[in-house]
Amino acid sequence: MRKCNPFDIKDKDCPIFVSATDLRGFLGWGIRLRTHSIVNHSMILYRQGYFVSQSWVYKEIPIERYVKKGIMLKLWQCKDITKSEKRRIFEGIRDDLSLPFWERMYDCLGIVGQLVGLRWLNIPQLNYCSERVAKRVRVLLPNLKKHPTPAELDEAFKKSKRFKCLGYYICE
């Protein structure tokens, strides 16, 4: 397993797509149980030292919030990203961050839909973490399925020739 320190990633290397495993909470446990995966969160390292993440509200979060005991990060990078693709991804992130807070809220109904196997059950203008990340990944992988789970995003990165795993970060 190759180690990768997210603190070492520079702006020029971004965006970095992150598959996370958080062993500390009930929601994460439920997602892992339902998806039969160890991955239960998706986010993007979009500038040095900061993730954008769909928490209760989509926002910029300092890396320090995710480098804690009980959290593992797996970092993915598109090997052949173009300047145009990068620009579109960053514009989409900025557009989402500028939305009013009620349009950046977490799609709790969507999680219920995932848990009971009804992917269509959601609030269309809201997102859960992997839906928010998928909006940006579709710039690079246009055939990505609708309403993916964090595990399905991670699997899409693994299967794509465009992506490479930079490594893992596990806080000890």
PyRosetta script that sets phi, psi and omega in degrees:
from pyrosetta import init, pose_from_sequence

init()
pose = pose_from_sequence("MRKCNPFDIKDKDCPIFVSATDLRGFLGWGIRLRTHSIVNHSMILYRQGYFVSQSWVYKEIPIERYVKKGIMLKLWQCKDITKSEKRRIFEGIRDDLSLPFWERMYDCLGIVGQLVGLRWLNIPQLNYCSERVAKRVRVLLPNLKKHPTPAELDEAFKKSKRFKCLGYYICE")
pose.set_psi(1, 121.1)
pose.set_omega(1, 179.5)
pose.set_phi(2, -80.9)
pose.set_psi(2, 134.4)
pose.set_omega(2, 177.6)
pose.set_phi(3, -90.1)
pose.set_psi(3, 145.5)
pose.set_omega(3, 177.8)
pose.set_phi(4, -142.6)
pose.set_psi(4, 121.4)
pose.set_omega(4, -179.3)
pose.set_phi(5, -91.6)
pose.set_psi(5, 115.6)
pose.set_omega(5, -178.0)
pose.set_phi(6, -63.2)
pose.set_psi(6, -20.7)
pose.set_omega(6, 177.7)
pose.set_phi(7, -69.6)
pose.set_psi(7, -19.6)
pose.set_omega(7, -178.9)
pose.set_phi(8, -87.2)
pose.set_psi(8, -7.4)
pose.set_omega(8, -177.2)
pose.set_phi(9, -80.8)
pose.set_psi(9, 128.8)
pose.set_omega(9, -177.6)
pose.set_phi(10, -97.2)
pose.set_psi(10, 164.5)
pose.set_omega(10, 179.7)
pose.set_phi(11, -53.6)
pose.set_psi(11, -40.5)
pose.set_omega(11, -177.0)
pose.set_phi(12, -62.7)
pose.set_psi(12, -22.6)
pose.set_omega(12, -179.5)
pose.set_phi(13, -85.9)
pose.set_psi(13, -13.5)
pose.set_omega(13, -175.4)
pose.set_phi(14, -81.7)
pose.set_psi(14, 154.1)
pose.set_omega(14, 7.5)
pose.set_phi(15, -82.8)
pose.set_psi(15, 145.3)
pose.set_omega(15, 173.1)
pose.set_phi(16, -115.6)
pose.set_psi(16, 126.8)
pose.set_omega(16, -179.5)
pose.set_phi(17, -92.2)
pose.set_psi(17, 135.3)
pose.set_omega(17, -171.0)
pose.set_phi(18, -120.5)
pose.set_psi(18, 126.3)
pose.set_omega(18, 170.5)
pose.set_phi(19, -102.7)
pose.set_psi(19, 122.2)
pose.set_omega(19, -173.9)
pose.set_phi(20, -117.9)
pose.set_psi(20, 150.0)
pose.set_omega(20, 172.8)
pose.set_phi(21, -122.2)
pose.set_psi(21, 116.5)
pose.set_omega(21, 178.2)
pose.set_phi(22, -114.1)
pose.set_psi(22, 110.3)
pose.set_omega(22, -176.6)
pose.set_phi(23, -87.4)
pose.set_psi(23, 4.6)
pose.set_omega(23, -170.5)
pose.set_phi(24, -92.8)
pose.set_psi(24, -21.1)
pose.set_omega(24, -170.8)
pose.set_phi(25, -119.8)
pose.set_psi(25, 163.9)
pose.set_omega(25, -179.8)
pose.set_phi(26, -68.5)
pose.set_psi(26, -43.2)
pose.set_omega(26, -178.9)
pose.set_phi(27, -61.6)
pose.set_psi(27, -45.2)
pose.set_omega(27, 178.2)
pose.set_phi(28, -60.7)
pose.set_psi(28, -40.5)
pose.set_omega(28, 177.8)
pose.set_phi(29, -61.4)
pose.set_psi(29, -44.1)
pose.set_omega(29, -179.9)
pose.set_phi(30, -63.3)
pose.set_psi(30, -40.2)
pose.set_omega(30, 179.1)
pose.set_phi(31, -65.3)
pose.set_psi(31, -44.4)
pose.set_omega(31, 179.0)
pose.set_phi(32, -63.1)
pose.set_psi(32, -40.8)
pose.set_omega(32, 179.3)
pose.set_phi(33, -63.0)
pose.set_psi(33, -47.9)
pose.set_omega(33, -176.7)
pose.set_phi(34, -66.8)
pose.set_psi(34, -37.5)
pose.set_omega(34, -174.7)
pose.set_phi(35, -95.1)
pose.set_psi(35, -2.6)
pose.set_omega(35, -179.4)
pose.set_phi(36, 54.7)
pose.set_psi(36, 44.9)
pose.set_omega(36, -175.8)
pose.set_phi(37, -141.0)
pose.set_psi(37, 164.2)
pose.set_omega(37, 173.5)
pose.set_phi(38, -90.5)
pose.set_psi(38, -13.5)
pose.set_omega(38, -178.4)
pose.set_phi(39, -85.0)
pose.set_psi(39, 130.8)
pose.set_omega(39, 179.4)
pose.set_phi(40, -136.4)
pose.set_psi(40, 9.2)
pose.set_omega(40, 177.5)
pose.set_phi(41, -153.9)
pose.set_psi(41, 147.5)
pose.set_omega(41, 177.1)
pose.set_phi(42, -129.6)
pose.set_psi(42, 141.5)
pose.set_omega(42, 177.7)
pose.set_phi(43, -158.8)
pose.set_psi(43, 178.4)
pose.set_omega(43, -177.9)
pose.set_phi(44, -128.8)
pose.set_psi(44, 130.9)
pose.set_omega(44, 169.4)
pose.set_phi(45, -86.1)
pose.set_psi(45, 106.1)
pose.set_omega(45, -170.5)
pose.set_phi(46, -108.0)
pose.set_psi(46, -11.7)
pose.set_omega(46, 170.7)
pose.set_phi(47, -157.4)
pose.set_psi(47, 159.2)
pose.set_omega(47, -173.8)
pose.set_phi(48, -52.8)
pose.set_psi(48, 122.5)
pose.set_omega(48, 176.0)
pose.set_phi(49, 86.7)
pose.set_psi(49, -0.3)
pose.set_omega(49, -174.2)
pose.set_phi(50, -139.6)
pose.set_psi(50, 134.7)
pose.set_omega(50, 169.8)
pose.set_phi(51, -98.3)
pose.set_psi(51, 157.1)
pose.set_omega(51, 159.9)
pose.set_phi(52, -109.8)
pose.set_psi(52, 131.7)
pose.set_omega(52, -172.0)
pose.set_phi(53, -145.1)
pose.set_psi(53, 140.5)
pose.set_omega(53, 174.9)
pose.set_phi(54, -85.5)
pose.set_psi(54, 95.3)
pose.set_omega(54, 173.0)
pose.set_phi(55, -96.1)
pose.set_psi(55, -144.5)
pose.set_omega(55, 174.5)
pose.set_phi(56, -61.6)
pose.set_psi(56, -27.3)
pose.set_omega(56, 173.2)
pose.set_phi(57, -135.4)
pose.set_psi(57, 139.3)
pose.set_omega(57, 177.3)
pose.set_phi(58, -67.1)
pose.set_psi(58, 126.4)
pose.set_omega(58, -175.9)
pose.set_phi(59, -160.7)
pose.set_psi(59, 169.6)
pose.set_omega(59, 174.1)
pose.set_phi(60, -82.7)
pose.set_psi(60, 135.0)
pose.set_omega(60, -176.3)
pose.set_phi(61, -133.4)
pose.set_psi(61, 130.0)
pose.set_omega(61, 176.4)
pose.set_phi(62, -61.0)
pose.set_psi(62, 143.5)
pose.set_omega(62, -179.8)
pose.set_phi(63, -51.9)
pose.set_psi(63, -35.9)
pose.set_omega(63, -177.4)
pose.set_phi(64, -53.1)
pose.set_psi(64, -29.0)
pose.set_omega(64, 179.6)
pose.set_phi(65, -65.8)
pose.set_psi(65, -22.1)
pose.set_omega(65, -177.4)
pose.set_phi(66, -112.1)
pose.set_psi(66, 0.7)
pose.set_omega(66, 176.8)
pose.set_phi(67, -104.7)
pose.set_psi(67, 73.6)
pose.set_omega(67, -177.6)
pose.set_phi(68, -130.4)
pose.set_psi(68, 159.0)
pose.set_omega(68, 176.5)
pose.set_phi(69, -57.1)
pose.set_psi(69, 135.6)
pose.set_omega(69, 179.9)
pose.set_phi(70, 93.9)
pose.set_psi(70, 2.6)
pose.set_omega(70, 179.1)
pose.set_phi(71, -123.3)
pose.set_psi(71, 132.8)
pose.set_omega(71, 174.2)
pose.set_phi(72, -118.6)
pose.set_psi(72, 135.1)
pose.set_omega(72, 177.8)
pose.set_phi(73, -114.6)
pose.set_psi(73, 135.5)
pose.set_omega(73, 174.8)
pose.set_phi(74, -117.8)
pose.set_psi(74, 122.5)
pose.set_omega(74, -171.5)
pose.set_phi(75, -106.8)
pose.set_psi(75, 127.4)
pose.set_omega(75, -177.3)
pose.set_phi(76, -117.5)
pose.set_psi(76, 139.6)
pose.set_omega(76, 178.0)
pose.set_phi(77, -131.5)
pose.set_psi(77, 140.2)
pose.set_omega(77, 174.3)
pose.set_phi(78, -78.6)
pose.set_psi(78, 122.6)
pose.set_omega(78, -173.9)
pose.set_phi(79, -71.8)
pose.set_psi(79, -30.1)
pose.set_omega(79, -172.1)
pose.set_phi(80, -123.6)
pose.set_psi(80, 32.0)
pose.set_omega(80, -178.8)
pose.set_phi(81, -61.3)
pose.set_psi(81, 137.3)
pose.set_omega(81, 178.4)
pose.set_phi(82, -91.8)
pose.set_psi(82, 165.5)
pose.set_omega(82, 177.0)
pose.set_phi(83, -61.8)
pose.set_psi(83, -38.6)
pose.set_omega(83, 179.5)
pose.set_phi(84, -64.3)
pose.set_psi(84, -44.8)
pose.set_omega(84, 178.8)
pose.set_phi(85, -63.3)
pose.set_psi(85, -43.9)
pose.set_omega(85, 179.5)
pose.set_phi(86, -60.0)
pose.set_psi(86, -45.4)
pose.set_omega(86, 179.4)
pose.set_phi(87, -60.7)
pose.set_psi(87, -44.3)
pose.set_omega(87, 179.8)
pose.set_phi(88, -63.3)
pose.set_psi(88, -39.9)
pose.set_omega(88, 178.5)
pose.set_phi(89, -64.6)
pose.set_psi(89, -48.0)
pose.set_omega(89, -178.8)
pose.set_phi(90, -66.7)
pose.set_psi(90, -37.5)
pose.set_omega(90, 175.8)
pose.set_phi(91, -62.4)
pose.set_psi(91, -42.1)
pose.set_omega(91, 178.5)
pose.set_phi(92, -62.9)
pose.set_psi(92, -40.9)
pose.set_omega(92, 177.4)
pose.set_phi(93, -62.7)
pose.set_psi(93, -48.6)
pose.set_omega(93, -180.0)
pose.set_phi(94, -61.3)
pose.set_psi(94, -41.0)
pose.set_omega(94, 178.4)
pose.set_phi(95, -60.7)
pose.set_psi(95, -46.2)
pose.set_omega(95, 180.0)
pose.set_phi(96, -63.5)
pose.set_psi(96, -41.3)
pose.set_omega(96, -179.8)
pose.set_phi(97, -66.0)
pose.set_psi(97, -25.0)
pose.set_omega(97, -178.6)
pose.set_phi(98, -87.8)
pose.set_psi(98, -4.2)
pose.set_omega(98, 178.1)
pose.set_phi(99, -65.7)
pose.set_psi(99, 153.0)
pose.set_omega(99, 173.4)
pose.set_phi(100, -60.8)
pose.set_psi(100, 152.1)
pose.set_omega(100, -172.3)
pose.set_phi(101, -55.5)
pose.set_psi(101, -34.5)
pose.set_omega(101, -176.9)
pose.set_phi(102, -69.5)
pose.set_psi(102, -18.1)
pose.set_omega(102, 175.4)
pose.set_phi(103, -93.7)
pose.set_psi(103, -4.7)
pose.set_omega(103, 177.0)
pose.set_phi(104, -107.2)
pose.set_psi(104, 6.2)
pose.set_omega(104, -177.7)
pose.set_phi(105, -71.5)
pose.set_psi(105, 158.4)
pose.set_omega(105, -179.3)
pose.set_phi(106, -71.7)
pose.set_psi(106, 138.7)
pose.set_omega(106, 178.5)
pose.set_phi(107, -86.7)
pose.set_psi(107, 82.8)
pose.set_omega(107, -179.2)
pose.set_phi(108, -63.4)
pose.set_psi(108, -37.6)
pose.set_omega(108, 178.3)
pose.set_phi(109, -63.5)
pose.set_psi(109, -36.6)
pose.set_omega(109, 178.0)
pose.set_phi(110, -62.0)
pose.set_psi(110, -36.7)
pose.set_omega(110, 177.3)
pose.set_phi(111, -66.7)
pose.set_psi(111, -41.0)
pose.set_omega(111, 176.5)
pose.set_phi(112, -60.0)
pose.set_psi(112, -44.1)
pose.set_omega(112, 178.1)
pose.set_phi(113, -58.8)
pose.set_psi(113, -42.8)
pose.set_omega(113, 177.5)
pose.set_phi(114, -62.7)
pose.set_psi(114, -44.4)
pose.set_omega(114, -175.9)
pose.set_phi(115, -63.8)
pose.set_psi(115, -34.5)
pose.set_omega(115, -178.9)
pose.set_phi(116, -98.0)
pose.set_psi(116, 5.4)
pose.set_omega(116, 175.8)
pose.set_phi(117, 81.5)
pose.set_psi(117, 17.6)
pose.set_omega(117, 178.3)
pose.set_phi(118, -112.6)
pose.set_psi(118, 81.4)
pose.set_omega(118, -174.1)
pose.set_phi(119, -60.3)
pose.set_psi(119, -26.3)
pose.set_omega(119, -179.6)
pose.set_phi(120, -72.6)
pose.set_psi(120, -15.8)
pose.set_omega(120, -177.9)
pose.set_phi(121, -79.7)
pose.set_psi(121, 100.3)
pose.set_omega(121, 179.9)
pose.set_phi(122, -164.2)
pose.set_psi(122, 175.7)
pose.set_omega(122, 173.7)
pose.set_phi(123, -100.6)
pose.set_psi(123, 109.9)
pose.set_omega(123, -168.7)
pose.set_phi(124, -51.7)
pose.set_psi(124, -36.5)
pose.set_omega(124, -176.7)
pose.set_phi(125, -87.2)
pose.set_psi(125, -2.4)
pose.set_omega(125, 178.5)
pose.set_phi(126, -109.7)
pose.set_psi(126, 164.0)
pose.set_omega(126, -177.3)
pose.set_phi(127, -137.0)
pose.set_psi(127, 153.4)
pose.set_omega(127, 163.4)
pose.set_phi(128, -100.4)
pose.set_psi(128, 175.6)
pose.set_omega(128, -167.0)
pose.set_phi(129, -54.4)
pose.set_psi(129, -50.6)
pose.set_omega(129, -175.2)
pose.set_phi(130, -71.7)
pose.set_psi(130, -27.2)
pose.set_omega(130, 174.5)
pose.set_phi(131, -66.5)
pose.set_psi(131, -42.3)
pose.set_omega(131, -179.1)
pose.set_phi(132, -63.7)
pose.set_psi(132, -44.4)
pose.set_omega(132, 178.8)
pose.set_phi(133, -67.1)
pose.set_psi(133, -40.2)
pose.set_omega(133, -179.1)
pose.set_phi(134, -58.7)
pose.set_psi(134, -33.9)
pose.set_omega(134, 177.6)
pose.set_phi(135, -56.8)
pose.set_psi(135, -36.7)
pose.set_omega(135, -179.5)
pose.set_phi(136, -83.5)
pose.set_psi(136, -36.9)
pose.set_omega(136, -178.9)
pose.set_phi(137, -65.6)
pose.set_psi(137, -30.6)
pose.set_omega(137, -179.2)
pose.set_phi(138, -61.9)
pose.set_psi(138, -20.2)
pose.set_omega(138, 172.6)
pose.set_phi(139, -61.6)
pose.set_psi(139, -34.6)
pose.set_omega(139, -176.9)
pose.set_phi(140, -98.2)
pose.set_psi(140, -33.5)
pose.set_omega(140, -179.2)
pose.set_phi(141, -128.3)
pose.set_psi(141, 81.0)
pose.set_omega(141, -172.6)
pose.set_phi(142, -61.2)
pose.set_psi(142, -22.1)
pose.set_omega(142, -177.2)
pose.set_phi(143, -92.7)
pose.set_psi(143, 14.9)
pose.set_omega(143, 178.9)
pose.set_phi(144, -60.7)
pose.set_psi(144, 137.8)
pose.set_omega(144, -176.1)
pose.set_phi(145, -65.4)
pose.set_psi(145, 158.9)
pose.set_omega(145, 178.4)
pose.set_phi(146, -77.6)
pose.set_psi(146, 142.6)
pose.set_omega(146, 178.6)
pose.set_phi(147, 55.3)
pose.set_psi(147, 50.9)
pose.set_omega(147, -179.1)
pose.set_phi(148, -72.6)
pose.set_psi(148, 153.2)
pose.set_omega(148, 172.5)
pose.set_phi(149, -85.2)
pose.set_psi(149, 165.8)
pose.set_omega(149, 174.5)
pose.set_phi(150, -56.3)
pose.set_psi(150, -38.2)
pose.set_omega(150, 179.0)
pose.set_phi(151, -65.4)
pose.set_psi(151, -37.6)
pose.set_omega(151, 179.2)
pose.set_phi(152, -69.4)
pose.set_psi(152, -35.4)
pose.set_omega(152, 174.4)
pose.set_phi(153, -63.7)
pose.set_psi(153, -47.0)
pose.set_omega(153, 179.6)
pose.set_phi(154, -58.0)
pose.set_psi(154, -42.3)
pose.set_omega(154, 178.8)
pose.set_phi(155, -65.3)
pose.set_psi(155, -38.6)
pose.set_omega(155, 177.8)
pose.set_phi(156, -62.9)
pose.set_psi(156, -39.8)
pose.set_omega(156, 177.0)
pose.set_phi(157, -63.7)
pose.set_psi(157, -43.7)
pose.set_omega(157, -179.6)
pose.set_phi(158, -60.5)
pose.set_psi(158, -41.5)
pose.set_omega(158, -174.9)
pose.set_phi(159, -79.9)
pose.set_psi(159, -20.9)
pose.set_omega(159, -176.0)
pose.set_phi(160, -80.7)
pose.set_psi(160, 136.0)
pose.set_omega(160, 174.7)
pose.set_phi(161, -73.0)
pose.set_psi(161, -14.6)
pose.set_omega(161, -178.2)
pose.set_phi(162, -79.8)
pose.set_psi(162, -20.1)
pose.set_omega(162, -173.8)
pose.set_phi(163, -107.9)
pose.set_psi(163, 147.2)
pose.set_omega(163, 172.0)
pose.set_phi(164, -129.8)
pose.set_psi(164, 145.5)
pose.set_omega(164, 176.2)
pose.set_phi(165, -84.8)
pose.set_psi(165, 118.4)
pose.set_omega(165, 178.4)
pose.set_phi(166, -72.3)
pose.set_psi(166, -28.5)
pose.set_omega(166, 179.7)
pose.set_phi(167, 143.3)
pose.set_psi(167, -167.8)
pose.set_omega(167, -175.3)
pose.set_phi(168, -121.3)
pose.set_psi(168, 149.9)
pose.set_omega(168, 171.7)
pose.set_phi(169, -125.8)
pose.set_psi(169, 121.4)
pose.set_omega(169, 177.9)
pose.set_phi(170, -124.2)
pose.set_psi(170, 120.2)
pose.set_omega(170, 179.6)
pose.set_phi(171, -77.0)
pose.set_psi(171, 128.4)
pose.set_omega(171, -178.2)
pose.set_phi(172, -109.3)
pose.dump_pdb("model.pdb")
